[in-house]
Amino acid sequence: MRILYVITSTDVGGAEKALVSLVRSVEKEHTVRVVCLKPLGPLAAEIRLAGAEVISFGMTGAGVGICAKLVQEINTFRPDVVHAMLLRAIEFTRLACAGRPVPLITTPHFDLSQQPFWVRLLDRVLKNLDAVSCAESVSTYQFLLEKQHYVKAKTVLVKNEVKKSLFFKDNFVKSRMREEKKFLESQVVYICVARLAKIKNPQGLLRAFTTILPHCPHARLVYVGEGPERSVLEKFIKEHQLSDKILLAGEQKNINEWLNMADVFVLVSKEESLPLALLEAQQVGLPCVVSKAGDMPRQVVHGKNGFVCNYKDEMLLSCLLTELYENSALRKKMGENALQMATTRADNCRQYVAIYKQIVEKFSREN
């Protein structure tokens, strides 16, 4: 098969990481090309290393002319199937594929329920252009069916998944990383792996963490990720003289090692679907503190393998962080539960390939 992937960006994010994993899986047996609407980001290099061609349309604004470029790309590459991910890519690709002899598959990788009304309305109008609509989380799947009125026969749940060969508990790595990053064994390290963007609420986590420091002097916070909020966080850290308590590590490739270094994973986003970072942390055996967003409350059972709170409730968040700081036995038990509950899912890459084959065969028969 000839598969054309269209994605909004190749920055470091859950959707982009999922695409890299998918390309690595399908490239060996199929011809793959990736179109990135925005200027190429760090993960474009990983896609190329996987053996796929990546091109950028250089979109920086409203996307004038993007649809025409996609039409030209489809006509030139002549794919058997097109797979679009993320909001802007899905919108433009639906329009580009309309009336053309190629089936379109979409996977949102974002929480559509939190988008403005006009975005949800446009999605409702264009949804029938999909040959198959895939949802990466239960919350997204239910929203598409119940609120966006997607056709159930054309809507499939293909959950995000993380390979256990890439993310696993390793005490040796923990000791080595602590030594390298100069964290003491007595210190309790909280880690957040996410883009430094408002939607991920890094300022809220920073304020809550700062609140606990007078009572939790050996607490440390690590942000792994990059984004537009970095300058705001840096200013706060400097003004409050917290450079010895908080580390902005930036983008990192060895996420398994960073997670192993930590004691607690925290992700209190305003919006989520089913974040890969959470699944990765659970497979490393970390207790997780998360917000009530997307499928995170389905992954984290409050009081068993972590805690769940409203992202706006910084006081409660600080209390939960304090509880995990003071109670090492609870941290250990929740970490053990996280490992036990991190069950192996069906390989979603194989699921996607099966969907491609089925829809291409069906499309060929009907046309």
N, C-alpha and C positions, 0 to 999 in steps of 0.2 A: 504493500500500500504506500501511497504518497500522502503524508500527513502534514498539514499546515497548521501550526500553532500560532495564535494571535494573543498577545498579552499586552497590557497597558505599559508595564515597566519591567526592567530586569534588575531592580534594586533588591536589597536583602529583605525579604518578607515571606510570609507563609505561602502565598500563591506562587511566588517566584521559585521558592525552594521546591514546592510540589512539582512545578514544571520541570525543573532540573532532574528530579528523580524520575519523572515520566519519560523524559527524553533519553536518559541513560538506559531505561528499560526497553524502549521500542526502537531505538536507533539501529540496533544490531540487525534487525530483520526488516526494517522499513526505511523508506526515504523520508527524511524529516527536514523541515525548514521552520524557523521561528521568526515571526515578525513582532518586533517591539515597537509600540507606537511612540514612546518617549525616547530621548537619548539613552544609549546603552549604559546600564549600570554594572556593578561588580559581578553579578551572576551570569552575565553574557559570556564571560571567559569560561565559566564552568560548563555552559551549554556547548560551547565550541569544543572544549576538551572531551565532551561526551560524543562528539562526532557530527554534530548538527550545524548547519549554517544559520547564522543569526544576522538579521538586517534591522535597521532602525529607520523609522519615518521621521524622527527628530521632532515630534510634536511637543510644543511648549505652551500652547494656549488653547484656544477653543477647538482646534483640530480641523481647521479649514483645509479641504482637499484630501483629508485622510481617507474618506470613503472611496474616492476615485483611485487613490493609490492602492487600496486593498483590492478593488476590482481588477486593476492591472496585474497585481501580484497573483491573484487567483487565475487569471487568464494565462499568465506566463508559466506558473508552476504547475497548473492543472492538477490540483490535489484530488485524491479520492474522498477525503474527508477534511473538514476544517474544525478545529477545536479552539474556542475563544474563552479567555479567562479574565476576570476583573471587569468592573463596570464599563469603563470607556471602550475597552476592546470588544465587549459583548455588543454594546450599542452600535458601534461602527460596523462590526462584522455581520451583524444581522442585516443591516441595510445593504452591505456589499454582496451578500449571498442571495438576497431576495431575487427570485426568478431565475437563478442560475443553477445549472445541473450539478450541484455539489451539496451534500448533506452537511448541516452545521450542528455541532455539539457545543454546549455552553456549560461552564462551571463558574459560579460567581466568586467564591472565596471572599465574600464580604457579607455583612448583615444588611440585607435589602430593607428590612423592617425599619431601620434607623435612617433611611434616606428620605429626602424631601418628597412631598406628595407628587410633584411633577415627574420625578425620576421613577417612582413606583407606577405612575400612570403610563409613562412611556414603555416601561417594561411589560406592563399588562397588554399594551397594544401590539408590541413586537414579538411577544413570547412564542406565538404560533409559527414563527419563522424557523424555530429550532426543530431539527429532526429528533433530538433527544436533549433534555435539560437535566443536568446532573447536579445534585446537592451534596456538598461535602460535610454537612452536619445535619442532625435530626431537626434542629430548630429551623434551619434554612429550608429543609424538605417540607416541613409542616407549613411554613409561611408561604411557600410557593403554591402549595395545593389549596390552602384554606383562604388566604388573603389575595393572592395574585391569580387564583383560579386556573392554574396550570392543569393540563390534561394528565391525569394520573398515569395513563398508559405510556405517556412519553416522558415521564419524570422518574428519575432513578436516584436512589441514595447510594453514593460512593464515598464513604467516609475517609477523611484524612487518615493516614497511617504513617507510622515511623518504624523503620527496620531495627530490630533488636541487635543486629550485628553492628549498627552504628552508634546506638545509645544504650549504655549499660553501666551498672554500678562498678566502680573500680577504686578501691581504697588506696592502692599504690599511686594512682594518678592524683587522687586527692592530696596525699602527702606531698608529692612533687610539686603540684601547682601551688599549694599553700606556701611552700618554701620559696618558689620562684616569685610569687606575688607578695611575699612578705606578710602573710596572714598567719597569726599564731593559732595553735590548736585550741586554745581557750576562747578564741573569738567565734562568735556566731555570725556567719556570713549569709546575708539575704541576697538573692540574685534575681534580676529581672532581665529577661532576654526579649527585646522588642525594639521596634523603631522608636526613636526619640521624637514622637509626634503626639499632638494633643489628644488624638483618639486613643492612645495608649495610656494617657493620664500619668506621665512621669512626674509632673509637679505634685500631684496629689500624693503619690507614694513618697516623694522626697519630704513633703511636709509631715506626713504621718511618721516617717522614720525619724525625723529630727525631734519629734515630740517624745520619743521613747529614750533618747540618748541619756538624759539625766539619771534615769533609773536602770539603763542597760548600757553601761559604759564600754562593754566589750562587743557591742553590736557593730557590724560593718555592712555596707550596702554596695553592691556592684551592679552597674547597668552595662549590659552587653548589647550594643546596637548604636546606630547613628541616625541623625535626623535633625530637623529644623529647630527642635527644642533644646539642642545642646547648649547654645549660648545662654539661654535663660537658666538652665541648670548650673552652668559654670558660674554665672553671676551670683546665684543663690549660695552655692558652695563657698565661694570666695568671701561673700559678705558675712557669712555665719562661721567662717573659719573651720570648715568641715573637710578639708582636703585629706586629712588623715583618717577620716571615717567613711568617705564615699569615693568610689572609683568609677569614672566614666571610661570604660574599657574600649569603646568604639566597636566597629565591626570586627568580628573574629570568625575564623574558619573552624577552629577546633572547639565547637560548642559543647561536645561531650565532656571535654576536659574542664571547661569552665563550670559546667553544671556539677561535675563531681567534686569540684573545689568547695561548693556551697553547702549550706545546711538547710536552707529554706528557699523555695521558689515563690516569687510574688508576681502576679499579673492582674492589675486592677483597671483594665481597659473600660472605656465608655461603650465600645462596640467590639464584638468578636463574632466569629462563626464557630470554628473548632480549631484553635491555634495549635500549630505544630509544636511550638515552644513548650506548651503545657504537656503534650504527649511525651516529648523528649525528657522533660524534667521527671515525669512519673516513672519512666523506664530507668532513670538513674536512681530512683528511690528517694526522691525529695518530697517532704510534705509541702503542699501547695496552698497558697492563700490567693484566692481569685475573686473577681467581681461577678455579679449576676448578669453575665452577658453571654449570648449564644449558648453553646453546648457546655460551657465550663461548669455550670452547676450539675450537669449530668456526669461529668468526669470526676468532680471533687465532691465527695459526700461529707457534708459539714460535720466535723468532729471525728471523722474516721481516717481519711487520708489527707485532710487539710481543713481549711475554713473558707466559707463563702460570705461575702458582704456586698453591700451597695457601694459602687465606686465613689459616690459622693460622701459616704460616711467615714471621714478620715479619723474620727475619734474611735470608732469601732475597729477600724483597721489597725490603729496604733495599739489597741488593747490585744488584738489577735497576735500581732508581732511580738508584743511583750510576753504573752502566754507561751509562745514557742521559744522565746529567749530563756525564760526562767525555768521551763519544764523540759529538761533534756530527755527524760523518759518518754514524754509525749511526742517529742520530735522523732525519737527512734521508732516508736510504735507506728506513728503516722507514715514514716518513711517505709517501714516494712509493709504496711497496708497498701501504700502507693505501688510498690513493686508487685504485690500479689494481684492488684486490680488492673495492672497494665497488661491486659490480655492481648495476645496476638490477633490481629484482624486479618481478614482476607486481603491478599495483595491487591491494592487498588489499581496498580499499573496493569495487572492482568485483566482486571475488570474493565478498564478502559479499552484495552485492545479487543476484548470480546465484544464490547459495545460498538467499536469501530467496524469490526467485521460484520456484525449483524446488520448494522444500519447501511453499510455499503452494499451488501447483498440485497437488502430490501429495496434500496434506492434503485439498484440496477434492474430489478424485476419490474418496478413500477415505471421506469423510464426507458 
